[in-house]
Amino acid sequence: MTLPTTLSAPLAHTPVLDHGFLELWNMLGADQTIAASARVSLSRELASLTDHTDKQAERDRGLINRLMRDRHTSPFESVVFQWRVRAPIFVARQWFRHRFSSFNEESGRYVELQDEFYVPDQLRVRVGKAMDYQYVDMEAEQNAQFRARIEALYHDARTLYEGMLAAGVAREHARIVLPVAQYTTFIWTVNALSLMNFLHLRNSPHAQAEIRAYAEVMEAVFAERLPWTHAAFREHWGAGAV
Ligand SMILES: Cc1cc2nc3c(=O)[nH]c(=O)nc-3n(C[C@H](O)[C@H](O)[C@H](O)COP(=O)(O)OP(=O)(O)OC[C@H]3O[C@@H](n4cnc5c(N)ncnc54)[C@H](O)[C@@H]3O)c2cc1C
């Protein structure tokens, strides 16, 4: 019997922001794995893995929908995604708040960080009342002036960093001058339940646009890899679902 693992090689690299990317690095399980995990309650776990008829698929899809609706969440923990992410440190910092998952990150102590910083094409300006504000694009000339100043600041920080490394300063000390726009790389291992919580919070109009850019790509991959679970997620997942 072959378990329905759907991925044999990492997906194509998807660029995100100016120097970032997202890759599905590895994956364990499929929609049928979730149905099988739930069916073990009735000693019928093999049905979802061995019966490839349309009728079984219909039963499994219906079961997944009911599990999601009734918050019977543990079967969704049986599918695991592993992503490789390159993102600015301020995005990673928001990401690392998601505790039901595991992270491994590039070390600024053991390697020299690459000369890559996030520069937004278009700065956002906040308008409206607190907690009810909206964003509009900064006017073009002012946007260009600030972008030039941001780039000059990053250049100075990088020059100081490299100067300290050249003088023999330890990498973990030299890095303190780098801004939170510095790019970092990490591996994120997360089960489907925790990933849905992430998508609910971060692929949302309330999330910061930069982390949302990653969550949008991730949700498209999630929908492609777990179509039944994704459909149920978007039908039933409401505020405070986990
Ligand atoms: C738009 C937005 C703005 C935010 N602003 C801020 C901010 O200003 N300051 C700030 O500090 N954070 C902020 N956060 C982070 C937020 O508070 C969460 O830490 C983050 O979204 C991770 O969500 P989580 O706890 O649901 O995820 P996970 O850590 O993956 O936890 C998943 C679920 O497990 C349960 N759980 C986890 N740990 C516990 C626990 N200790 N006790 C009980 N249940 C637990 C909860 O149900 C939780 O939803 C913001 C998040 C968003 C999306």
The ligand as an SDF file (V2000), in Angstrom:
LIG
                    3D

 53 58  0  0  0  0  0  0  0  0999 V2000
   -3.0540   41.4100   12.1930 C   0  0  0  0  0  0  0  0  0  0  0  0
   -2.2370   40.9500   13.3730 C   0  0  0  0  0  0  0  0  0  0  0  0
   -1.7380   41.8810   14.2490 C   0  0  0  0  0  0  0  0  0  0  0  0
   -0.9760   41.4570   15.3610 C   0  0  0  0  0  0  0  0  0  0  0  0
   -0.4800   42.4070   16.2100 N   0  0  0  0  0  0  0  0  0  0  0  0
    0.2690   42.0230   17.2650 C   0  0  0  0  0  0  0  0  0  0  0  0
    0.8160   42.9820   18.1650 C   0  0  0  0  0  0  0  0  0  0  0  0
    0.5960   44.1810   18.0290 O   0  0  0  0  0  0  0  0  0  0  0  0
    1.5880   42.5450   19.1930 N   0  0  0  0  0  0  0  0  0  0  0  0
    1.8170   41.2200   19.4110 C   0  0  0  0  0  0  0  0  0  0  0  0
    2.5210   40.8740   20.3540 O   0  0  0  0  0  0  0  0  0  0  0  0
    1.3240   40.2810   18.5670 N   0  0  0  0  0  0  0  0  0  0  0  0
    0.5610   40.6390   17.5040 C   0  0  0  0  0  0  0  0  0  0  0  0
    0.0860   39.6970   16.6520 N   0  0  0  0  0  0  0  0  0  0  0  0
    0.4300   38.2670   16.8740 C   0  0  0  0  0  0  0  0  0  0  0  0
   -0.7660   37.4800   17.4440 C   0  0  0  0  0  0  0  0  0  0  0  0
   -1.1120   37.9320   18.7380 O   0  0  0  0  0  0  0  0  0  0  0  0
   -0.4040   35.9680   17.5050 C   0  0  0  0  0  0  0  0  0  0  0  0
    0.6900   35.8020   18.3900 O   0  0  0  0  0  0  0  0  0  0  0  0
   -0.0010   35.4030   16.1680 C   0  0  0  0  0  0  0  0  0  0  0  0
   -0.9370   35.7820   15.1830 O   0  0  0  0  0  0  0  0  0  0  0  0
    0.0850   33.8720   16.2410 C   0  0  0  0  0  0  0  0  0  0  0  0
   -1.2280   33.3730   16.2730 O   0  0  0  0  0  0  0  0  0  0  0  0
   -1.6590   32.1220   17.1500 P   0  0  0  0  0  0  0  0  0  0  0  0
   -1.3390   32.3340   18.5950 O   0  0  0  0  0  0  0  0  0  0  0  0
   -3.0970   31.8510   16.7880 O   0  0  0  0  0  0  0  0  0  0  0  0
   -0.7420   30.9510   16.5100 O   0  0  0  0  0  0  0  0  0  0  0  0
   -0.0320   29.7210   17.2250 P   0  0  0  0  0  0  0  0  0  0  0  0
    1.0200   30.1910   18.1460 O   0  0  0  0  0  0  0  0  0  0  0  0
    0.4030   28.8020   16.1290 O   0  0  0  0  0  0  0  0  0  0  0  0
   -1.1630   29.0600   18.0940 O   0  0  0  0  0  0  0  0  0  0  0  0
   -2.2690   28.3940   17.4570 C   0  0  0  0  0  0  0  0  0  0  0  0
   -3.4170   28.3300   18.4370 C   0  0  0  0  0  0  0  0  0  0  0  0
   -3.0540   27.5180   19.5430 O   0  0  0  0  0  0  0  0  0  0  0  0
   -3.6580   28.0430   20.7250 C   0  0  0  0  0  0  0  0  0  0  0  0
   -2.5960   28.4240   21.6590 N   0  0  0  0  0  0  0  0  0  0  0  0
   -1.2650   28.5920   21.3720 C   0  0  0  0  0  0  0  0  0  0  0  0
   -0.5800   28.8980   22.4650 N   0  0  0  0  0  0  0  0  0  0  0  0
   -1.4880   28.9810   23.4590 C   0  0  0  0  0  0  0  0  0  0  0  0
   -1.4010   29.2870   24.8250 C   0  0  0  0  0  0  0  0  0  0  0  0
   -0.2440   29.6330   25.4210 N   0  0  0  0  0  0  0  0  0  0  0  0
   -2.5140   29.2610   25.5500 N   0  0  0  0  0  0  0  0  0  0  0  0
   -3.7060   28.9330   24.9970 C   0  0  0  0  0  0  0  0  0  0  0  0
   -3.8780   28.6460   23.6970 N   0  0  0  0  0  0  0  0  0  0  0  0
   -2.7740   28.6630   22.9380 C   0  0  0  0  0  0  0  0  0  0  0  0
   -4.4910   29.2490   20.3280 C   0  0  0  0  0  0  0  0  0  0  0  0
   -5.8260   28.8300   20.0810 O   0  0  0  0  0  0  0  0  0  0  0  0
   -3.8490   29.6710   19.0280 C   0  0  0  0  0  0  0  0  0  0  0  0
   -4.7260   30.3770   18.1410 O   0  0  0  0  0  0  0  0  0  0  0  0
   -0.7050   40.0860   15.5480 C   0  0  0  0  0  0  0  0  0  0  0  0
   -1.2130   39.1600   14.6420 C   0  0  0  0  0  0  0  0  0  0  0  0
   -1.9780   39.5780   13.5790 C   0  0  0  0  0  0  0  0  0  0  0  0
   -2.4930   38.5330   12.6030 C   0  0  0  0  0  0  0  0  0  0  0  0
  1  2  1  0
  2  3  1  0
  2 52  2  0
  3  4  2  0
  4  5  1  0
  4 50  1  0
  5  6  2  0
  6  7  1  0
  6 13  1  0
  7  8  2  0
  7  9  1  0
  9 10  1  0
 10 11  2  0
 10 12  1  0
 12 13  2  0
 13 14  1  0
 14 15  1  0
 14 50  1  0
 15 16  1  0
 16 17  1  0
 16 18  1  0
 18 19  1  0
 18 20  1  0
 20 21  1  0
 20 22  1  0
 22 23  1  0
 23 24  1  0
 24 25  2  0
 24 26  1  0
 24 27  1  0
 27 28  1  0
 28 29  2  0
 28 30  1  0
 28 31  1  0
 31 32  1  0
 32 33  1  0
 33 34  1  0
 33 48  1  0
 34 35  1  0
 35 36  1  0
 35 46  1  0
 36 37  1  0
 36 45  1  0
 37 38  2  0
 38 39  1  0
 39 40  1  0
 39 45  2  0
 40 41  1  0
 40 42  2  0
 42 43  1  0
 43 44  2  0
 44 45  1  0
 46 47  1  0
 46 48  1  0
 48 49  1  0
 50 51  2  0
 51 52  1  0
 52 53  1  0
M  END
$$$$
